[in-house]
Amino acid sequence: GRRVLPPWRPLSVPAAPQGRPTMPPLHRGTARSQGEERLRLQQEASLRRQEEERVREKEETMLRAALAEQDAAVREARAVAVRHLEALDQERRRANALQSRVEALEGGWAALEESNHALEERRVEMEESRDGWTRQEAVVRKALVEAE
């Protein structure tokens, strides 16, 4: 049977070759054609190596750029972290200073309360003493009145 081909390609057009295009086959046999074949193969290998080198250089350049970007991001993150740590350290120092002031005030307050308590005790003692003197004065006046 006849091959049925899609309508968009007439039979006279050969199918497109698959894979990479190669040079047309040379006639084998003469020393000259063998030399040309060897030269063609060397040129193809050289072109392939050059292309691989270009691809490798391009990949290396992209990798270097990505690494440089990453390094910059890491440096920036590190700088931000250092700033945060410095701010936290400053806050800690401020909190410690406030704590010291609070403790000093509490100590002063306790001393004032003690002093106030002592003064109150002294006031009560003086009141009792005054009451005693008042009673004694009354007794003495009475005795003086009676003596008259």
Long-range contacts (C-beta under 8 A, 24 or more apart in sequence): none
